[in-house]
Amino acid sequence: MESLIADKQNFHKSCFRCEHCRGKLSLGNYASLHGRMYCKPHYKQLFKSKGNYDEGFGQKPHKELWNNKNHE
């Protein structure tokens, strides 16, 4: 089985897919964030949907993490 390494992770070529649309990726058409792989169109779309790299990709906003530290 062919494999490839992207973002310091090993993938079967057939398993290297976009987290959002499940489309096949290649080393020239992917972007990664928080260990997840995306096709470039969906990466841009998810960022634009919320205007940041946290909420658009299903993560807690950093500002919430900062607020929690200030209350301790």
NUMI-177811 format. One record per residue (C-alpha): residue number from 1; x, y, z. Coordinates in nm, 3 decimals. Layout:
<pts>
+-----+---------+---------+---------+
:   i :      px :      py :      pz :
+-----+---------+---------+---------+
: NUM :       X :       Y :       Z :
...
+-----+---------+---------+---------+
</pts>
This chain:
<pts>
+-----+---------+---------+---------+
:   i :      px :      py :      pz :
+-----+---------+---------+---------+
:   1 :   0.000 :   0.000 :   0.000 :
:   2 :   0.136 :   0.342 :  -0.090 :
:   3 :   0.179 :   0.587 :   0.195 :
:   4 :   0.275 :   0.950 :   0.232 :
:   5 :   0.380 :   1.179 :   0.512 :
:   6 :   0.203 :   1.511 :   0.564 :
:   7 :   0.223 :   1.736 :   0.869 :
:   8 :   0.445 :   1.476 :   1.041 :
:   9 :   0.170 :   1.213 :   1.008 :
:  10 :   0.175 :   0.894 :   0.800 :
:  11 :  -0.126 :   0.829 :   0.572 :
:  12 :  -0.233 :   0.560 :   0.329 :
:  13 :  -0.269 :   0.741 :  -0.001 :
:  14 :  -0.638 :   0.642 :  -0.017 :
:  15 :  -0.702 :   0.766 :   0.341 :
:  16 :  -0.553 :   1.113 :   0.286 :
:  17 :  -0.885 :   1.299 :   0.265 :
:  18 :  -1.037 :   1.634 :   0.355 :
:  19 :  -1.190 :   1.636 :   0.703 :
:  20 :  -1.483 :   1.844 :   0.574 :
:  21 :  -1.581 :   1.697 :   0.234 :
:  22 :  -1.388 :   1.366 :   0.242 :
:  23 :  -1.238 :   1.447 :  -0.100 :
:  24 :  -0.898 :   1.294 :  -0.183 :
:  25 :  -0.601 :   1.514 :  -0.107 :
:  26 :  -0.250 :   1.534 :  -0.246 :
:  27 :   0.064 :   1.689 :  -0.105 :
:  28 :   0.007 :   1.994 :  -0.326 :
:  29 :  -0.356 :   2.068 :  -0.241 :
:  30 :  -0.401 :   2.036 :   0.135 :
:  31 :  -0.381 :   2.255 :   0.442 :
:  32 :  -0.376 :   2.134 :   0.803 :
:  33 :  -0.485 :   2.274 :   1.136 :
:  34 :  -0.508 :   2.108 :   1.479 :
:  35 :  -0.386 :   1.781 :   1.323 :
:  36 :  -0.672 :   1.770 :   1.071 :
:  37 :  -0.631 :   1.784 :   0.695 :
:  38 :  -0.847 :   1.994 :   0.462 :
:  39 :  -0.862 :   2.068 :   0.092 :
:  40 :  -0.758 :   2.428 :   0.032 :
:  41 :  -1.109 :   2.549 :  -0.074 :
:  42 :  -1.269 :   2.416 :   0.246 :
:  43 :  -0.982 :   2.541 :   0.462 :
:  44 :  -1.047 :   2.893 :   0.329 :
:  45 :  -1.424 :   2.852 :   0.359 :
:  46 :  -1.407 :   2.736 :   0.723 :
:  47 :  -1.174 :   3.022 :   0.817 :
:  48 :  -1.400 :   3.279 :   0.650 :
:  49 :  -1.715 :   3.137 :   0.814 :
:  50 :  -1.607 :   3.268 :   1.158 :
:  51 :  -1.306 :   3.483 :   1.071 :
:  52 :  -1.064 :   3.291 :   1.291 :
:  53 :  -0.881 :   2.960 :   1.314 :
:  54 :  -1.065 :   2.832 :   1.621 :
:  55 :  -1.440 :   2.867 :   1.585 :
:  56 :  -1.441 :   2.800 :   1.210 :
:  57 :  -1.271 :   2.465 :   1.271 :
:  58 :  -1.478 :   2.354 :   1.572 :
:  59 :  -1.234 :   2.455 :   1.846 :
:  60 :  -1.294 :   2.671 :   2.152 :
:  61 :  -1.190 :   3.033 :   2.089 :
:  62 :  -0.858 :   3.130 :   2.245 :
:  63 :  -1.023 :   3.431 :   2.407 :
:  64 :  -1.230 :   3.190 :   2.622 :
:  65 :  -0.912 :   3.015 :   2.734 :
:  66 :  -0.757 :   3.352 :   2.824 :
:  67 :  -1.068 :   3.457 :   3.018 :
:  68 :  -1.054 :   3.136 :   3.223 :
:  69 :  -0.691 :   3.203 :   3.319 :
:  70 :  -0.776 :   3.557 :   3.432 :
:  71 :  -1.042 :   3.427 :   3.672 :
:  72 :  -0.809 :   3.183 :   3.852 :
+-----+---------+---------+---------+
</pts>
